[in-house]
Amino acid sequence: SFLVLSFSVFLLFMTLVVSVTQTGFFRSWLKGFIEDTVNDSFSGKNSVLTIGELEGNIFSEIIITNTVLKVNQDEMIKFERAKVNFNIFELLNKNVRISEIVLTNPNVNFVRIPGNNGDSVWNFAYLFSSEDTTKDTAEFDWKINVQRLRIENLNFVMLGTKPQDLPI
């Protein structure tokens, strides 16, 4: 009797979780959470991530549309659609197992921009550089496995110098 009741409560809980994650409200909240988290980490870099929409489900497939990552008001990365197929239960074992990533119509712009010291640095290096080199960091012990990566219709630009008034 206790076992049946426990199983029934667990099944009801899982049904509720799956149902809630399929709502527009949850997807909107998750999109905002991702944007806020990423943008907080880039706040000192004059950079911003904007996501159009999230689709799919959080258990096996996420589709992200109309996404832009800007550095100093210039688009560094923009894509129409990214489809990611994965196994969420692998996260319990510190594994990120992605069976497929499909990027559709990505634009990647790598340009040299003024750095914090007045020197010239690549926008991607500037974005991911750390100003606090004294902070102790732990080793990243997760395993990441991407089985298939497909990029459709890539537009790649790399500029050593960019006129200041020319937006990218």
Secondary structure, 3 states (H helix, E strand, C coil): CHHHHHHHHHHHHHHHHHHHHCCHHHHHHHHHHHHHHHHHHCHHHCEEEECCEEEEECCCEEEEEEEEEEECCEEEEEEEEEEEEECHHHHHHCEEEEEEEEEECCEEEEEEEECCCCCEEEHHHHHHCCCCCCCCCCCCCCEEEECCEEEECCEEEEECCCCCCCCC
